[in-house]
């Protein structure tokens, strides 16, 4: 499920990345910008490019699945 982001909401986002990101290549990472209703996701190599948006519950399920290996 996706959520359409307004221009005002997108300009206010605070992007975060994992502390496990490779410090030798800081632009090789997925970044997220959480809001109360949406998790925004982008590629740090192309911050102005396409982005994904999903509900927090869907993001949490994805992270749990990814952590299983």
N, CA, C and O atoms as CSV, one atom per row, in Angstrom:
chain,resi,resn,atom,element,x,y,z
A,1,UNK,N,N,0.840,-1.171,0.000
A,1,UNK,CA,C,0.000,0.000,0.000
A,1,UNK,C,C,0.886,1.235,0.000
A,1,UNK,O,O,1.890,1.284,0.712
A,2,UNK,N,N,0.526,2.214,-0.781
A,2,UNK,CA,C,1.299,3.445,-0.825
A,2,UNK,C,C,0.439,4.614,-0.386
A,2,UNK,O,O,-0.789,4.537,-0.371
A,3,UNK,N,N,1.100,5.679,-0.035
A,3,UNK,CA,C,0.448,6.907,0.398
A,3,UNK,C,C,1.018,8.030,-0.440
A,3,UNK,O,O,2.236,8.197,-0.499
A,4,UNK,N,N,0.164,8.802,-1.089
A,4,UNK,CA,C,0.653,9.901,-1.913
A,4,UNK,C,C,1.136,11.033,-1.012
A,4,UNK,O,O,0.433,11.443,-0.088
A,5,UNK,N,N,2.316,11.526,-1.280
A,5,UNK,CA,C,2.940,12.556,-0.462
A,5,UNK,C,C,2.706,13.927,-1.069
A,5,UNK,O,O,2.884,14.116,-2.272
A,6,UNK,N,N,2.313,14.871,-0.252
A,6,UNK,CA,C,2.161,16.236,-0.748
A,6,UNK,C,C,3.526,16.904,-0.806
A,6,UNK,O,O,4.464,16.464,-0.142
A,7,UNK,N,N,3.640,17.963,-1.597
A,7,UNK,CA,C,4.908,18.685,-1.730
A,7,UNK,C,C,5.335,19.242,-0.384
A,7,UNK,O,O,6.512,19.161,-0.031
A,8,UNK,N,N,4.398,19.809,0.378
A,8,UNK,CA,C,4.742,20.378,1.682
A,8,UNK,C,C,5.281,19.312,2.628
A,8,UNK,O,O,6.266,19.544,3.329
A,9,UNK,N,N,4.642,18.148,2.651
A,9,UNK,CA,C,5.105,17.068,3.522
A,9,UNK,C,C,6.493,16.598,3.105
A,9,UNK,O,O,7.351,16.374,3.960
A,10,UNK,N,N,6.727,16.446,1.803
A,10,UNK,CA,C,8.014,15.946,1.314
A,10,UNK,C,C,9.150,16.896,1.642
A,10,UNK,O,O,10.261,16.442,1.918
A,11,UNK,N,N,8.910,18.200,1.623
A,11,UNK,CA,C,9.986,19.152,1.885
A,11,UNK,C,C,10.370,19.197,3.361
A,11,UNK,O,O,11.439,19.703,3.702
A,12,UNK,N,N,9.528,18.684,4.229
A,12,UNK,CA,C,9.775,18.708,5.672
A,12,UNK,C,C,10.390,17.414,6.202
A,12,UNK,O,O,10.612,17.292,7.406
A,13,UNK,N,N,10.662,16.467,5.345
A,13,UNK,CA,C,11.121,15.157,5.801
A,13,UNK,C,C,12.544,15.200,6.348
A,13,UNK,O,O,13.400,15.915,5.827
A,14,UNK,N,N,12.784,14.428,7.398
A,14,UNK,CA,C,14.122,14.259,7.956
A,14,UNK,C,C,14.571,12.844,7.616
A,14,UNK,O,O,14.024,11.868,8.128
A,15,UNK,N,N,15.573,12.744,6.746
A,15,UNK,CA,C,16.029,11.446,6.241
A,15,UNK,C,C,17.055,10.827,7.183
A,15,UNK,O,O,17.951,11.508,7.682
A,16,UNK,N,N,16.910,9.527,7.418
A,16,UNK,CA,C,17.783,8.772,8.316
A,16,UNK,C,C,18.333,7.558,7.581
A,16,UNK,O,O,17.716,7.052,6.645
A,17,UNK,N,N,19.506,7.097,8.019
A,17,UNK,CA,C,20.035,5.839,7.486
A,17,UNK,C,C,20.633,5.034,8.629
A,17,UNK,O,O,20.878,5.561,9.715
A,18,UNK,N,N,20.856,3.791,8.381
A,18,UNK,CA,C,21.339,2.875,9.406
A,18,UNK,C,C,22.733,3.253,9.886
A,18,UNK,O,O,23.566,3.713,9.105
A,19,UNK,N,N,22.974,3.057,11.162
A,19,UNK,CA,C,24.322,3.262,11.702
A,19,UNK,C,C,25.271,2.183,11.191
A,19,UNK,O,O,26.486,2.307,11.344
A,20,UNK,N,N,24.734,1.135,10.590
A,20,UNK,CA,C,25.546,0.071,10.005
A,20,UNK,C,C,25.967,0.384,8.572
A,20,UNK,O,O,26.629,-0.435,7.933
A,21,UNK,N,N,25.593,1.559,8.056
A,21,UNK,CA,C,25.972,1.933,6.691
A,21,UNK,C,C,27.482,1.975,6.562
A,21,UNK,O,O,28.185,2.333,7.507
A,22,UNK,N,N,27.971,1.614,5.409
A,22,UNK,CA,C,29.406,1.594,5.116
A,22,UNK,C,C,29.947,3.024,5.114
A,22,UNK,O,O,29.613,3.804,4.222
A,23,UNK,N,N,30.766,3.375,6.085
A,23,UNK,CA,C,31.293,4.739,6.180
A,23,UNK,C,C,32.256,5.073,5.051
A,23,UNK,O,O,32.506,6.251,4.792
A,24,UNK,N,N,32.805,4.066,4.368
A,24,UNK,CA,C,33.707,4.342,3.248
A,24,UNK,C,C,32.931,4.743,1.997
A,24,UNK,O,O,33.507,5.295,1.060
A,25,UNK,N,N,31.630,4.469,1.977
A,25,UNK,CA,C,30.792,4.839,0.840
A,25,UNK,C,C,29.428,5.288,1.372
A,25,UNK,O,O,28.453,4.544,1.266
A,26,UNK,N,N,29.348,6.489,1.940
A,26,UNK,CA,C,28.128,6.924,2.618
A,26,UNK,C,C,26.917,7.094,1.711
A,26,UNK,O,O,25.792,7.187,2.200
A,27,UNK,N,N,27.128,7.134,0.396
A,27,UNK,CA,C,25.973,7.301,-0.487
A,27,UNK,C,C,25.415,5.969,-0.972
A,27,UNK,O,O,24.541,5.953,-1.839
A,28,UNK,N,N,25.896,4.861,-0.436
A,28,UNK,CA,C,25.435,3.538,-0.853
A,28,UNK,C,C,24.515,2.969,0.221
A,28,UNK,O,O,24.882,2.038,0.939
A,29,UNK,N,N,23.315,3.540,0.323
A,29,UNK,CA,C,22.442,3.190,1.430
A,29,UNK,C,C,20.987,3.479,1.070
A,29,UNK,O,O,20.700,4.273,0.174
A,30,UNK,N,N,20.091,2.831,1.774
A,30,UNK,CA,C,18.674,3.164,1.712
A,30,UNK,C,C,18.403,4.096,2.881
A,30,UNK,O,O,18.852,3.844,3.999
A,31,UNK,N,N,17.674,5.165,2.626
A,31,UNK,CA,C,17.325,6.112,3.676
A,31,UNK,C,C,15.817,6.094,3.878
A,31,UNK,O,O,15.054,5.857,2.942
A,32,UNK,N,N,15.398,6.347,5.114
A,32,UNK,CA,C,13.974,6.450,5.404
A,32,UNK,C,C,13.692,7.777,6.091
A,32,UNK,O,O,14.554,8.351,6.756
A,33,UNK,N,N,12.476,8.242,5.916
A,33,UNK,CA,C,11.996,9.439,6.602
A,33,UNK,C,C,10.634,9.085,7.198
A,33,UNK,O,O,9.620,9.125,6.502
A,34,UNK,N,N,10.613,8.742,8.473
A,34,UNK,CA,C,9.340,8.354,9.079
A,34,UNK,C,C,8.485,9.560,9.461
A,34,UNK,O,O,8.999,10.571,9.939
A,35,UNK,N,N,7.194,9.441,9.247
A,35,UNK,CA,C,6.207,10.396,9.746
A,35,UNK,C,C,5.166,9.562,10.493
A,35,UNK,O,O,5.206,8.334,10.415
A,36,UNK,N,N,4.253,10.179,11.201
A,36,UNK,CA,C,3.271,9.379,11.943
A,36,UNK,C,C,2.431,8.437,11.071
A,36,UNK,O,O,2.014,7.376,11.534
A,37,UNK,N,N,2.184,8.814,9.828
A,37,UNK,CA,C,1.303,8.007,8.982
A,37,UNK,C,C,1.998,7.309,7.823
A,37,UNK,O,O,1.391,6.464,7.165
A,38,UNK,N,N,3.261,7.645,7.558
A,38,UNK,CA,C,3.937,7.136,6.368
A,38,UNK,C,C,5.426,6.953,6.627
A,38,UNK,O,O,6.041,7.742,7.344
A,39,UNK,N,N,6.002,5.904,6.038
A,39,UNK,CA,C,7.453,5.735,6.000
A,39,UNK,C,C,7.875,6.002,4.560
A,39,UNK,O,O,7.463,5.286,3.647
A,40,UNK,N,N,8.691,7.025,4.355
A,40,UNK,CA,C,9.204,7.379,3.032
A,40,UNK,C,C,10.564,6.706,2.870
A,40,UNK,O,O,11.353,6.661,3.814
A,41,UNK,N,N,10.837,6.184,1.675
A,41,UNK,CA,C,12.056,5.412,1.423
A,41,UNK,C,C,12.698,5.919,0.144
A,41,UNK,O,O,12.018,6.123,-0.862
A,42,UNK,N,N,14.035,6.126,0.184
A,42,UNK,CA,C,14.746,6.569,-1.017
A,42,UNK,C,C,16.142,5.954,-1.057
A,42,UNK,O,O,16.644,5.441,-0.057
A,43,UNK,N,N,16.748,6.019,-2.228
A,43,UNK,CA,C,18.119,5.554,-2.453
A,43,UNK,C,C,19.054,6.738,-2.221
A,43,UNK,O,O,18.888,7.780,-2.854
A,44,UNK,N,N,20.024,6.599,-1.333
A,44,UNK,CA,C,20.921,7.716,-1.023
A,44,UNK,C,C,21.788,8.119,-2.210
A,44,UNK,O,O,22.310,9.233,-2.238
A,45,UNK,N,N,21.950,7.230,-3.189
A,45,UNK,CA,C,22.730,7.582,-4.382
A,45,UNK,C,C,21.968,8.548,-5.282
A,45,UNK,O,O,22.566,9.224,-6.119
A,46,UNK,N,N,20.644,8.615,-5.110
A,46,UNK,CA,C,19.814,9.474,-5.943
A,46,UNK,C,C,18.714,10.102,-5.089
A,46,UNK,O,O,17.542,9.763,-5.252
A,47,UNK,N,N,19.075,11.019,-4.174
A,47,UNK,CA,C,18.093,11.557,-3.240
A,47,UNK,C,C,16.949,12.327,-3.899
A,47,UNK,O,O,15.877,12.461,-3.310
A,48,UNK,N,N,17.163,12.826,-5.096
A,48,UNK,CA,C,16.093,13.535,-5.793
A,48,UNK,C,C,15.265,12.643,-6.687
A,48,UNK,O,O,14.340,13.111,-7.351
A,49,UNK,N,N,15.586,11.360,-6.711
A,49,UNK,CA,C,14.894,10.421,-7.591
A,49,UNK,C,C,13.590,9.913,-7.007
A,49,UNK,O,O,13.043,10.472,-6.057
A,50,UNK,N,N,13.117,8.843,-7.606
A,50,UNK,CA,C,11.863,8.239,-7.165
A,50,UNK,C,C,11.963,7.775,-5.719
A,50,UNK,O,O,13.031,7.398,-5.236
A,51,UNK,N,N,10.832,7.812,-5.051
A,51,UNK,CA,C,10.747,7.393,-3.653
A,51,UNK,C,C,9.576,6.450,-3.482
A,51,UNK,O,O,8.619,6.473,-4.256
A,52,UNK,N,N,9.667,5.636,-2.478
A,52,UNK,CA,C,8.559,4.773,-2.087
A,52,UNK,C,C,7.938,5.335,-0.820
A,52,UNK,O,O,8.599,6.037,-0.054
A,53,UNK,N,N,6.688,5.031,-0.605
A,53,UNK,CA,C,6.012,5.414,0.632
A,53,UNK,C,C,5.112,4.260,1.042
A,53,UNK,O,O,4.421,3.668,0.213
A,54,UNK,N,N,5.130,3.948,2.330
A,54,UNK,CA,C,4.329,2.832,2.822
A,54,UNK,C,C,3.826,3.143,4.230
A,54,UNK,O,O,4.324,4.050,4.896
A,55,UNK,N,N,2.856,2.395,4.656
A,55,UNK,CA,C,2.331,2.548,6.010
A,55,UNK,C,C,3.348,2.011,7.017
A,55,UNK,O,O,4.090,1.079,6.705
A,56,UNK,N,N,3.392,2.585,8.215
A,56,UNK,CA,C,4.339,2.109,9.223
A,56,UNK,C,C,4.211,0.612,9.530
A,56,UNK,O,O,5.226,-0.052,9.746
A,57,UNK,N,N,3.007,0.073,9.553
A,57,UNK,CA,C,2.840,-1.360,9.838
A,57,UNK,C,C,3.454,-2.218,8.736
A,57,UNK,O,O,4.058,-3.253,9.020
A,58,UNK,N,N,3.305,-1.795,7.486
A,58,UNK,CA,C,3.899,-2.541,6.370
A,58,UNK,C,C,5.421,-2.474,6.435
A,58,UNK,O,O,6.094,-3.468,6.160
A,59,UNK,N,N,5.969,-1.323,6.791
A,59,UNK,CA,C,7.426,-1.180,6.918
A,59,UNK,C,C,7.941,-2.083,8.039
A,59,UNK,O,O,8.955,-2.762,7.876
A,60,UNK,N,N,7.250,-2.088,9.164
A,60,UNK,CA,C,7.668,-2.933,10.290
A,60,UNK,C,C,7.654,-4.409,9.894
A,60,UNK,O,O,8.550,-5.160,10.277
A,61,UNK,N,N,6.650,-4.825,9.134
A,61,UNK,CA,C,6.590,-6.214,8.674
A,61,UNK,C,C,7.751,-6.519,7.733
A,61,UNK,O,O,8.341,-7.597,7.809
A,62,UNK,N,N,8.083,-5.585,6.851
A,62,UNK,CA,C,9.212,-5.767,5.937
A,62,UNK,C,C,10.522,-5.910,6.714
A,62,UNK,O,O,11.326,-6.793,6.417
A,63,UNK,N,N,10.738,-5.051,7.698
A,63,UNK,CA,C,11.972,-5.097,8.490
A,63,UNK,C,C,12.067,-6.420,9.250
A,63,UNK,O,O,13.139,-7.022,9.306
A,64,UNK,N,N,10.962,-6.876,9.832
A,64,UNK,CA,C,10.970,-8.176,10.523
A,64,UNK,C,C,11.328,-9.298,9.552
A,64,UNK,O,O,12.121,-10.177,9.889
A,65,UNK,N,N,10.756,-9.275,8.357
A,65,UNK,CA,C,11.040,-10.290,7.348
A,65,UNK,C,C,12.507,-10.246,6.926
A,65,UNK,O,O,13.158,-11.287,6.833
A,66,UNK,N,N,13.031,-9.038,6.669
A,66,UNK,CA,C,14.426,-8.891,6.237
A,66,UNK,C,C,15.392,-9.355,7.326
A,66,UNK,O,O,16.446,-9.912,7.020
A,67,UNK,N,N,15.046,-9.134,8.577
A,67,UNK,CA,C,15.921,-9.519,9.684
A,67,UNK,C,C,16.027,-11.039,9.841
A,67,UNK,O,O,16.960,-11.535,10.473
A,68,UNK,N,N,15.093,-11.762,9.278
A,68,UNK,CA,C,15.123,-13.221,9.362
A,68,UNK,C,C,16.208,-13.825,8.478
A,68,UNK,O,O,16.550,-14.999,8.620
A,69,UNK,N,N,16.739,-13.030,7.576
A,69,UNK,CA,C,17.825,-13.502,6.721
A,69,UNK,C,C,17.323,-14.005,5.446
A,69,UNK,O,O,18.106,-14.443,4.604
